[in-house]
Amino acid sequence: MSLEEGEYVELMVTRSKVGLILLWVMVLIVMALLGIVFAIAIGSLTRTRAINAQTMAYFWLFAACISVIIMGIGLAASKVYLGNKLFITNKRLFYYKVDSLFTKSVNVIDLSRIEDVSFKQNGILDHMFSIGTIRMSTVGDETTYTFKYVDTPKDEMDLIAHLVHNQKAK
């Protein structure tokens, strides 16, 4: 992000840590379910004596590989989740959007082009943890930018709307 002369960052918005915690809870649930399935399979094969020590070693190696893959998916998802950022300066808005490990984009929008700023909270979790989605639409091409999983979205929306109003007043 390169700022112009006299431009400074007023606000940096990142995604809520609640989403990251929920992501890792899901990873742990999948790992636990996988462990239960493997334990049942090992128990069943051991009781019937259909498995020898070498096959058991391969089975545990397979289980370890699957676990590493699941953890890798969790790490990749965390990197994508945390890669999304919104910087608001006194003149512009910088939206760093990461959709996957290999899909990224940056949108730079003049604050004077922003026509509408709003937020929404859907569901009990959004209200319980005070997270939500900020939505900004621009004049002209009528593009809408959404930034999901924001802590205190109403406060962030109010500050963005204030900055937009100040820029338009100049």
N, C-alpha and C positions, 0 to 999 in steps of 0.2 A: 504494500500500500504506500503510494507516494503522495504526500500531502503538498498542497500548493502553499505559497507564502501566505502567512496569516491564518492558515487553516490548522485546527487542532481537534483532537478526539474529545467529544463530549460524553459519549456513552459507548460501552462495549457490551453487547448482549451475547451470551453463550447459552447453550442448552442446559437444562436442569440436570443436576446430579441424580435426581430421582429416576430419570429414564435410564441412566447408566446402571444404577443399582438394580432396577427391574430387569435389565438385560442380563446382568450377571446372576440374578436369582434364577432366571430361565435357564442359563447355562448350567447352573448347579443342579436344577431339577432334572434336566436331560441327562447329566452325568449320573445322578442318583438312580434314575430309572434304568439307565444302561447297566449300572452296577448290579441292580436287582435282577435284571434279565440274565446277565452273565453268571451271577451266583446261582440262580435257579438252573441254568443250563449245566453248569459244572456239577451241581449237586445231583442232578438227574443222571448225568453221564457217569459220575463216580459210583452212584448206587448200582447202576447196571453193569459196572466194570467195563464199559465200552470205550474207555479212554486210558491211555498209558501216560507215563511221565513226559515223554517227548511231545505227544499231542497236547498235553496240558500246558507245556511251556509255550507252544505255538499259539494256543488259545489265549493265554495271558499276554503274549506279545501282540496279538491282534487287538485285544481289549485296550492295551496301552496305546497302540496306534490310533484307534478310534477316539480315545480320550484326548490325545494330543491334537487331533483334527478338530474336535469340538472346542477345545481351548483356543486353537488358532482362529476358528470362526468367531469366537467371543472377542478375541483381541482385535480382529479386523473390524467387527461391528462397532467396537468401542472407538476405534480410530475414526471411522466414518461418522459416528454420532458426535464425537467431540470436535470434528473438523469443521462443522458448521458454525459460523460466527457472523455477527452483524456489528459493524462499526459505524457510528454516526458521528460525523464531525460537525463543525459549525456551518459547513457548506454542502456536504455530500453524505451519501449513505453508501457504504461498501458492504455488499452481501457475498460472503464466501460460502458457497453451497457445495457440499460433498454428497453425491448420491451413492458412490461405491469407491473402492480403492483406486479405480481407474477412471472415474467420472467426476470431474470437478469443474466448477464455473465460478466466475467472479462478475458481479453486476455492480456498476458504479452509477448511482442515480443522484442527480442534483436535487437537493431538498425542495427547491422551488417547483419541481415537476411532480412532487407527491401531492395527490389530490385528496386522498382519504387514508386514514390510519384507524384500524379497529383491532379488537381482540375477541377471542372466543374461548370458552372453556366447555368441553363436552365430557359428560360423565362424572361419576363420583370421585374417581382418582384425581382428575384435574382440580376439582374443588377441594378435596382433602389436602392435596399437596400444593395448592395454589400455583398450578402450572397451566399453560395454555398456548394458544397460537396467536401471533401478531400478524396482521394482514395489512399490506400497504399497496395502494393502487396509484398509478401515475396518470398524468394528463396526456392526451394525445393518443398514443398507441394503446392505451387502456390495459397495460400490463399489470398483473397482480402478483405481488411477491408475498409469500407466506414463510414465516419462521416459526417452526413448531417446537414444543417442549421448553417453553420459556418460563423461568421463575417470575412470579408476580407480573403477569402480562399486562394488567391494567396500569400499573405504575410505569412500566416500560413504554406502553402506548401513550400515556399522558406526556411523558418526557419527549418522545419522538414528535408528537403533535405540537408540543410547545416549540421545539427546535424548527419544525417546518413553518410554523406561524411566524417565528422571528425572522427566518430567512426570506419569507415572502414579504414581510413588512419592510425589508431593506430596499 
